[in-house]
Amino acid sequence: MKLLVYVPQLSPRIKYIFSFIFNDILKTEIGFTQDQEEFTKSNLPKFSYAPQPIGEELFFKSTNLLLEHKLTEQQIKITTFGGIKVPFPVQKSTLPFDVFAASFYFLSRYEEYLVISDQKHKHYPAESSLQYQLDILKLPIIDGWALILKNILAKHFPSLSFGSKHFSFDPIYVDHPPPKTKDSNIVSNTITYLRTFIDKTRTKRKERLADISRVIADMQHYGFVQNPRFFIPQKNEHHIGSNIHIPKSYVKLIKHKVQNDYSMYYHNHPGFRAGTCSPFYWYDLQLDKNTQLLLHPVAATDIALLNNKTREDLLLQINELIDSVKLVNGNFYFLSSCNDIRPQ
């Protein structure tokens, strides 16, 4: 059964973020109407996203961000929801903030378009991001908000169906393709992977093996897939790189017909640069339209994790990231630049 949404104006931004949340994450059908009479008479599960409700329907109050067509400096206000700080507060709404505007702001990397840097190769700093300032960078916050929306809708419309997602562990190796192996189960492959990774912390061998055992035990407990993907990006199909400049880097990739990108992460901080652990198509804010470049958000890199001062800090950070992705049945992308990692 389709979910019907009333909007006074159907903008490209609304189409994009609603499609990502409801189609891609929640796996349900969605349709729009700008006709109040059609909305009122419809027997479909429904809600309105507008400045004011039509009647007594399920109502999410909108702010202006998704109706704009240009980049403008946003005066970000903050409120609290579920014990965390969130942007775009509203009143007299099902939620105390505009969850769709907030999701779009993070997913599109809106704030990065507004940065003018004189240093050609300087990374956009994680510390400058709104997620970092709100202390939610290490959470796939959009996926979490999507589940909250799912619970609200399921309570109001028990007949509305949602598809299922499954947690996946997706390590990405740079430079060296993995050799063919008869034994491809998660434990054997990951033990070798993590042993080489922990080597980079320069701990003693016994300590490294103890760490690996703990991580493997966690992975088994969390129910990792039995056949994780070990692949090498192919030219003109995949791109990996940390020194991205939005939007120039992505415009260039599209020009070269790249289909998949693995550069949505911060060079020196683990976490979720775009606020999600689900693959998503890049939205070009300058052209105000969706594109066909699929971004795979990387949760952590070996370089970023090596900033941990102790072995305990390292494992704690890995486990926290895995927990956050597991909770929303997302994709845990881990990027390793080690040239000597080869699953056995």
C-alpha positions in Angstrom: 0.0 0.0 0.0 1.4 3.4 -1.0 2.1 6.2 1.4 0.6 9.5 0.3 2.2 12.8 1.2 0.6 16.2 0.8 3.0 19.1 -0.1 1.9 22.6 -1.2 4.8 22.6 -3.6 6.7 19.6 -4.9 10.3 20.6 -5.4 13.3 18.6 -6.6 14.7 18.6 -3.1 11.6 17.2 -1.6 11.4 14.4 -4.2 15.1 13.6 -3.6 15.1 13.3 0.2 11.7 11.7 0.5 12.8 9.1 -2.1 16.0 8.4 -0.1 14.3 8.0 3.2 11.1 6.1 2.2 12.2 4.2 -0.9 15.8 3.5 -0.2 16.0 3.2 3.5 12.5 2.2 4.6 11.7 0.3 1.4 8.1 1.5 1.0 6.2 3.2 -1.8 5.5 6.9 -1.7 3.4 9.3 -3.7 2.7 13.0 -3.6 -0.3 15.3 -4.1 -0.7 19.0 -4.1 -4.5 18.7 -4.1 -5.9 19.2 -0.6 -9.3 17.6 -1.6 -7.6 14.5 -3.0 -5.5 14.2 0.1 -8.5 14.6 2.5 -10.6 12.0 0.6 -7.8 9.5 0.2 -8.0 6.3 2.3 -4.3 5.7 1.9 -1.8 6.0 4.8 -0.9 9.6 4.6 0.7 12.7 6.2 1.2 16.3 5.3 4.5 18.2 5.0 3.7 21.8 4.9 3.8 25.1 6.9 0.4 24.4 8.4 -1.8 21.2 8.6 -4.9 20.8 6.5 -7.0 19.3 9.3 -6.3 16.7 11.9 -3.9 14.6 9.8 -0.5 13.3 10.8 1.5 16.5 10.2 5.2 17.3 9.8 5.9 21.0 9.7 8.2 22.2 7.0 10.9 24.9 6.9 12.1 26.7 3.8 15.2 24.7 2.9 13.6 22.2 0.6 11.6 24.8 -1.3 14.6 26.9 -2.1 16.5 26.5 -5.4 19.7 28.4 -4.6 22.5 28.1 -2.1 22.0 30.5 0.8 23.6 30.9 4.1 21.5 29.0 6.6 20.9 30.5 10.0 20.9 27.1 11.8 18.9 26.9 15.0 19.1 24.0 17.3 16.7 22.0 19.5 16.9 18.7 21.4 15.2 15.5 20.4 15.8 12.1 22.0 18.7 13.4 24.1 20.7 14.8 21.1 20.9 18.1 19.5 19.2 18.5 16.1 18.8 21.4 13.6 15.8 23.0 12.0 13.5 23.2 15.1 9.7 23.6 14.5 6.7 23.9 16.7 3.2 22.2 16.6 4.5 19.3 14.6 4.7 15.5 15.0 8.5 16.0 15.5 10.1 19.0 17.1 12.3 19.6 14.1 12.1 19.4 10.3 13.6 15.9 9.9 13.5 16.1 6.1 15.3 19.5 5.9 17.9 18.3 8.4 18.4 15.1 6.4 18.8 16.9 3.2 21.2 19.4 4.7 23.5 16.6 5.9 23.1 14.3 2.9 23.8 17.0 0.3 26.7 18.3 2.2 25.1 21.7 1.9 27.6 23.4 4.2 30.6 22.4 2.1 29.3 24.4 -0.9 29.5 27.5 1.2 33.2 27.1 2.2 35.7 29.1 0.2 39.2 27.7 0.7 42.4 29.3 -0.7 44.3 26.0 -0.2 43.8 23.9 -3.2 44.5 20.5 -1.6 43.1 21.2 1.9 40.6 18.7 3.2 37.3 20.0 4.5 37.8 19.6 8.2 35.4 17.4 10.2 35.5 19.9 13.0 33.8 22.4 10.7 30.8 20.2 10.1 27.5 20.7 11.9 27.4 17.0 12.8 30.7 17.3 14.7 29.5 20.4 16.5 26.3 18.6 17.5 28.3 15.5 18.6 26.5 13.3 16.1 29.2 12.7 13.5 29.7 9.1 14.7 26.0 8.3 14.2 24.3 7.4 10.9 21.7 9.9 12.1 19.5 10.0 8.9 19.0 6.2 9.1 18.1 6.5 12.7 15.6 9.3 12.0 14.1 7.1 9.2 13.4 4.3 11.7 11.7 6.8 14.0 9.5 7.9 11.1 8.8 4.2 10.4 7.7 3.6 14.0 5.4 6.7 13.9 3.8 5.6 10.6 3.4 2.0 11.7 1.6 3.2 14.8 -0.8 5.3 12.8 -1.2 3.0 9.8 -0.7 -0.7 10.7 -1.5 -1.7 7.1 1.5 0.2 5.7 4.2 -2.3 4.8 8.0 -1.8 4.8 10.7 -3.8 3.2 13.7 -5.1 5.1 17.4 -4.1 5.1 20.3 -6.2 6.3 23.5 -5.2 7.9 26.6 -5.7 5.8 30.3 -5.4 6.4 32.1 -4.0 3.3 35.9 -3.7 3.5 37.5 -1.9 0.7 41.1 -2.6 -0.3 43.2 -0.2 -2.3 45.8 -1.3 -5.0 46.0 -5.0 -4.5 43.2 -7.4 -5.6 42.6 -10.3 -3.3 43.7 -13.7 -4.6 41.1 -16.5 -5.2 40.6 -18.7 -2.2 38.6 -21.8 -1.4 37.9 -20.6 2.1 35.9 -17.4 1.9 34.0 -17.5 5.2 33.9 -14.3 7.3 36.0 -15.6 10.2 39.1 -16.7 8.2 39.0 -13.7 5.9 38.5 -11.2 8.6 41.1 -12.6 11.0 43.8 -12.1 8.4 42.5 -8.7 7.5 42.3 -7.5 11.1 45.7 -9.1 12.0 47.4 -7.0 9.3 45.4 -3.9 10.3 46.3 -4.2 14.0 49.9 -4.6 12.9 49.8 -0.9 12.0 49.3 0.0 15.7 52.7 -1.6 16.4 51.5 -3.5 19.4 53.0 -6.8 20.5 51.8 -9.9 18.8 50.0 -11.4 21.8 48.2 -8.1 22.3 47.3 -8.0 18.6 45.9 -11.5 18.6 43.8 -10.7 21.8 42.4 -7.7 20.1 41.5 -9.7 17.0 39.8 -12.3 19.0 37.6 -9.7 20.6 36.7 -8.1 17.3 35.9 -11.5 15.7 33.8 -12.5 18.7 31.9 -9.2 18.3 31.5 -9.8 14.6 30.1 -13.3 15.1 27.7 -11.9 17.7 26.6 -9.2 15.4 25.7 -11.7 12.7 28.0 -10.5 9.9 27.2 -11.9 6.4 29.0 -15.1 5.6 30.6 -13.9 2.3 31.9 -10.3 2.7 32.9 -8.5 -0.5 36.6 -8.1 -1.1 37.0 -6.1 -4.3 39.2 -3.6 -6.0 37.6 -0.5 -7.6 37.6 -0.7 -11.4 38.7 2.2 -13.6 35.7 4.3 -14.9 33.4 2.3 -12.6 34.6 3.1 -9.1 36.5 5.9 -7.5 38.3 6.0 -4.2 40.0 9.1 -2.8 39.9 11.2 0.4 40.8 14.6 -1.1 37.4 15.5 -2.5 36.2 19.0 -3.0 32.4 19.4 -3.3 31.1 19.9 -5.9 34.1 20.0 -8.2 35.3 16.4 -7.5 31.9 14.9 -8.2 31.3 16.9 -11.3 34.6 15.6 -12.6 33.7 12.0 -11.8 30.4 12.3 -13.6 32.1 13.8 -16.6 34.3 10.7 -16.7 31.3 8.4 -16.3 32.3 7.1 -12.9 29.3 5.1 -11.5 30.3 4.5 -7.8 32.3 6.6 -5.4 34.0 5.7 -2.1 35.3 9.1 -1.0 32.5 10.3 1.3 34.5 10.3 4.6 36.8 12.6 6.6 40.5 12.1 6.3 41.2 12.3 10.0 37.9 11.4 11.7 35.8 8.2 11.6 32.1 8.8 11.3 29.4 9.6 8.8 30.3 12.7 6.7 26.9 12.7 5.0 25.0 11.5 8.0 24.1 8.1 6.6 25.4 4.5 6.3 23.3 3.8 3.3 24.4 4.3 -0.4 22.9 7.3 -2.0 22.9 9.2 -5.2 24.7 12.6 -5.2 22.5 15.6 -5.4 24.1 18.5 -7.3 23.0 21.6 -5.4 24.4 24.0 -8.0 22.1 22.4 -10.7 19.5 21.6 -8.0 19.0 18.1 -9.3 19.7 14.4 -8.6 22.5 12.6 -10.4 23.4 9.0 -11.2 26.7 9.0 -9.2 26.2 6.5 -6.4 28.1 7.4 -3.2 29.0 4.7 -0.7 29.6 6.4 2.6 32.8 5.1 4.4 32.4 4.8 8.2 36.1 4.5 8.9 39.5 4.3 7.4 42.7 2.7 8.8 44.4 6.1 8.8 41.7 7.8 10.8 41.6 5.0 13.3 45.3 5.0 13.8 44.9 8.4 15.5 43.8 6.5 18.6 46.4 6.7 21.3 45.8 3.2 22.7 44.8 -0.3 21.5 41.7 0.0 23.8 40.7 3.3 22.2 41.0 1.7 18.8 38.8 -1.3 19.5 36.3 0.9 21.4 35.9 3.1 18.4 35.5 0.2 15.9 32.9 -1.3 18.1 30.9 1.9 18.6 30.8 2.4 14.8 29.8 -1.1 14.1 27.1 -0.9 16.8 25.6 2.3 15.3 25.5 0.7 11.8 24.1 -2.6 13.1 21.3 -0.8 14.9 19.9 0.6 11.6 20.8 -2.4 9.4 23.1 -0.3 7.3 26.3 -0.8 5.4 29.6 -0.7 7.2 32.2 0.5 4.7 35.8 0.3 5.9 38.5 1.6 3.7 42.1 0.4 4.0 45.0 1.9 2.2 47.4 -0.9 3.3 49.1 -2.3 0.3 49.9 -5.6 2.0 46.5 -6.7 3.1 45.4 -9.8 1.3 42.6 -12.0 2.7 43.7 -15.7 2.9 
